[in-house]
Amino acid sequence: MIAPEGKVILIPLLLLVIAGAGLNTWQSFPALKWINLTLALLTLFSLYFFRDPQRPPLKEKGLLSPADGKIVQIIEVEDTEMGKAKQISIFLSVFNVHSQRVPETGKVIWKKYHPGKFLAAFNHKASLNNEQTEVLFETKDGERYKIKQIAGLIARRILNYMEVDNPVERGDRLGFIRFGSRVDIIIPHDFKIAVSLGDVVKGNQHIIGSFHED
């Protein structure tokens, strides 16, 4: 399945490729052949990038990973709203699925947009300095956590579908970031983390930890 966020890019590319294929002027203008080949390759890459596999969320207890990617940072932080907390950072390369999912059933407490820089998403300064949207959630058990969608060097468009005070279900579509990016999860200090640096996770398919010991 193709993510709807890709239509604004895919439709023009496809139209240009079809139009270019219909031209019979390649012998007079050889450059058109290479232009159309480049457009075709961009179209194929975009089809791959905007793939959005349908994955039912795991049923086992725990906070689901909100995104596909690699765990690049696990640190302690001092958060404005949550106080002493932990941060798990997921780096999304251009080869990862870029749709984000809600990790747990609950509601949206607030949402904030922060303009900023466009440092490479694997740079840890991106968590503080890059353009980002952060959402504070509260689970049905009263536990709070944050999800930050962070733009990268190439990613210049963050889409977020959360609305303040709205209920959310585990696995709901949270948003989408176009091209390489980063997703941070801010959880309470006593959160039991179940992932390690270097782990590769998938949204809706991996448990990143739990608020309480089972």
C-alpha positions as CSV (number, residue, x, y, z in Angstrom):
1,M,0.0,0.0,0.0
2,I,1.2,3.5,-0.8
3,A,1.0,6.3,1.9
4,P,-1.5,9.0,0.9
5,E,1.2,11.6,1.8
6,G,3.1,10.5,-1.3
7,K,0.5,11.4,-3.9
8,V,1.6,15.0,-4.1
9,I,5.0,13.8,-5.3
10,L,4.1,10.6,-7.1
11,I,1.3,11.9,-9.3
12,P,3.4,14.7,-11.0
13,L,6.3,12.3,-11.4
14,L,4.1,9.7,-13.1
15,L,2.5,12.2,-15.4
16,L,6.0,13.5,-16.4
17,V,7.2,10.0,-17.1
18,I,4.2,9.1,-19.2
19,A,4.4,12.4,-21.1
20,G,8.1,11.9,-21.7
21,A,7.6,8.3,-22.9
22,G,5.1,9.6,-25.5
23,L,7.5,12.0,-27.1
24,N,9.2,10.9,-30.3
25,T,11.9,13.5,-30.3
26,W,14.7,11.6,-28.5
27,Q,16.8,11.4,-31.7
28,S,16.6,15.1,-32.1
29,F,17.0,15.8,-28.4
30,P,19.0,12.9,-26.8
31,A,19.0,14.7,-23.4
32,L,15.3,14.0,-23.1
33,K,16.0,10.3,-22.9
34,W,18.2,10.8,-19.9
35,I,15.8,13.2,-18.3
36,N,13.0,10.7,-18.6
37,L,15.1,7.9,-17.3
38,T,16.0,10.0,-14.3
39,L,12.3,10.8,-13.7
40,A,11.5,7.1,-14.0
41,L,14.1,6.2,-11.4
42,L,12.8,9.0,-9.1
43,T,9.3,7.6,-9.5
44,L,10.5,4.0,-8.6
45,F,12.3,5.3,-5.5
46,S,9.3,7.4,-4.5
47,L,7.0,4.3,-4.8
48,Y,9.4,2.5,-2.5
49,F,9.8,5.4,-0.1
50,F,6.1,6.0,0.3
51,R,5.2,2.4,0.9
52,D,2.9,2.0,3.9
53,P,2.5,-1.6,4.9
54,Q,-0.6,-2.4,7.0
55,R,0.6,-3.9,10.3
56,P,-1.9,-4.7,13.0
57,P,-0.4,-3.6,16.4
58,L,0.9,-6.3,18.7
59,K,-1.5,-7.4,21.4
60,E,1.2,-8.1,24.0
61,K,1.6,-5.5,26.8
62,G,4.0,-2.7,26.5
63,L,4.7,0.6,24.6
64,L,5.0,-0.1,20.9
65,S,7.6,1.5,18.8
66,P,6.0,4.5,17.0
67,A,8.4,4.2,14.0
68,D,10.6,2.0,11.9
69,G,14.4,2.6,12.2
70,K,17.5,2.1,14.3
71,I,17.8,2.9,18.0
72,V,20.7,5.5,18.0
73,Q,20.4,7.0,21.5
74,I,19.1,6.1,25.0
75,I,19.7,8.8,27.5
76,E,18.4,10.5,30.6
77,V,16.9,13.9,30.1
78,E,15.3,16.7,32.0
79,D,12.0,17.4,30.3
80,T,10.0,20.6,30.8
81,E,6.7,18.8,31.3
82,M,7.7,15.3,32.5
83,G,10.7,16.3,34.7
84,K,13.4,13.6,35.1
85,A,12.8,11.3,32.1
86,K,14.4,9.0,29.6
87,Q,14.7,9.5,25.9
88,I,14.8,6.8,23.2
89,S,15.8,8.1,19.7
90,I,15.0,6.2,16.5
91,F,16.8,7.2,13.3
92,L,14.9,6.7,10.0
93,S,16.9,6.5,6.9
94,V,15.4,7.1,3.5
95,F,15.0,3.3,3.2
96,N,12.7,3.0,6.3
97,V,8.9,3.3,6.3
98,H,8.2,6.9,7.3
99,S,4.7,6.5,8.7
100,Q,4.4,6.9,12.5
101,R,1.9,5.1,14.8
102,V,0.4,5.7,18.2
103,P,2.2,3.4,20.7
104,E,-0.6,3.0,23.2
105,T,-4.3,3.7,23.7
106,G,-5.2,6.9,25.5
107,K,-5.6,10.6,24.6
108,V,-3.7,13.6,23.3
109,I,-2.9,16.1,26.0
110,W,-1.2,18.7,23.9
111,K,0.7,19.2,20.6
112,K,3.4,21.8,19.9
113,Y,5.3,22.7,16.7
114,H,8.9,24.1,17.0
115,P,10.7,25.7,14.1
116,G,14.4,25.0,13.9
117,K,17.4,23.8,11.9
118,F,17.7,20.9,9.5
119,L,20.8,19.1,10.9
120,A,21.3,15.5,9.8
121,A,18.8,13.3,11.8
122,F,21.6,11.0,13.1
123,N,23.2,14.0,14.8
124,H,22.0,14.0,18.4
125,K,21.8,17.8,18.4
126,A,18.8,17.3,16.1
127,S,16.7,16.4,19.1
128,L,17.1,19.9,20.5
129,N,17.8,22.1,17.5
130,N,15.8,20.8,14.5
131,E,12.3,21.6,13.3
132,Q,10.0,19.3,15.1
133,T,6.5,18.5,16.3
134,E,6.0,17.0,19.8
135,V,2.9,15.4,21.2
136,L,2.2,14.6,24.8
137,F,0.0,11.5,25.4
138,E,-1.7,10.0,28.4
139,T,-2.5,6.3,28.4
140,K,-5.8,4.9,29.8
141,D,-3.8,4.0,32.9
142,G,-2.8,7.7,33.4
143,E,0.9,7.3,32.3
144,R,2.3,10.1,30.2
145,Y,4.9,10.0,27.4
146,K,5.9,12.2,24.5
147,I,6.6,11.5,20.8
148,K,8.8,14.0,18.8
149,Q,8.8,13.9,15.0
150,I,12.0,15.6,14.0
151,A,13.0,16.8,10.6
152,G,16.4,15.9,9.1
153,L,18.8,17.2,6.6
154,I,16.6,16.1,3.7
155,A,13.2,15.9,5.5
156,R,11.5,19.2,5.3
157,R,7.9,18.3,5.9
158,I,6.4,16.9,9.1
159,L,2.8,15.8,9.0
160,N,1.0,15.2,12.3
161,Y,-2.6,14.1,12.6
162,M,-3.1,14.3,16.4
163,E,-5.7,16.7,17.8
164,V,-5.7,17.9,21.4
165,D,-8.2,16.1,23.7
166,N,-8.9,13.5,21.1
167,P,-8.9,9.8,22.1
168,V,-6.4,7.6,20.3
169,E,-6.0,3.9,19.8
170,R,-2.9,1.8,19.8
171,G,-1.7,1.6,16.2
172,D,-3.5,4.7,14.9
173,R,-1.7,6.7,12.3
174,L,0.2,9.5,14.2
175,G,1.8,11.2,11.2
176,F,4.4,11.0,8.4
177,I,7.8,12.6,7.8
178,R,9.0,13.0,4.2
179,F,12.5,11.5,3.7
180,G,15.3,10.9,6.3
181,S,14.3,11.9,9.9
182,R,14.3,11.1,13.6
183,V,11.6,10.1,16.1
184,D,12.2,10.6,19.9
185,I,10.2,9.0,22.6
186,I,10.3,10.7,26.0
187,I,9.2,8.4,28.9
188,P,9.2,8.6,32.7
189,H,12.4,7.9,34.5
190,D,11.2,4.6,35.9
191,F,10.1,3.3,32.5
192,K,11.5,-0.2,31.9
193,I,13.3,0.0,28.5
194,A,13.3,-3.2,26.4
195,V,15.5,-2.1,23.5
196,S,19.2,-1.5,23.2
197,L,21.4,0.8,21.1
198,G,21.7,-0.5,17.6
199,D,18.4,-2.4,17.6
200,V,16.3,-2.2,14.5
201,V,12.6,-1.7,15.3
202,K,9.4,-1.5,13.3
203,G,6.3,0.6,14.1
204,N,3.5,-1.5,15.6
205,Q,5.8,-4.6,15.6
206,H,8.2,-4.1,18.5
207,I,7.8,-3.3,22.2
208,I,10.2,-0.6,23.4
209,G,9.4,-1.1,27.1
210,S,6.8,-0.8,29.7
211,F,5.7,1.6,32.5
212,H,5.6,-1.1,35.1
213,E,7.2,-4.4,35.8
214,D,4.8,-7.3,34.8
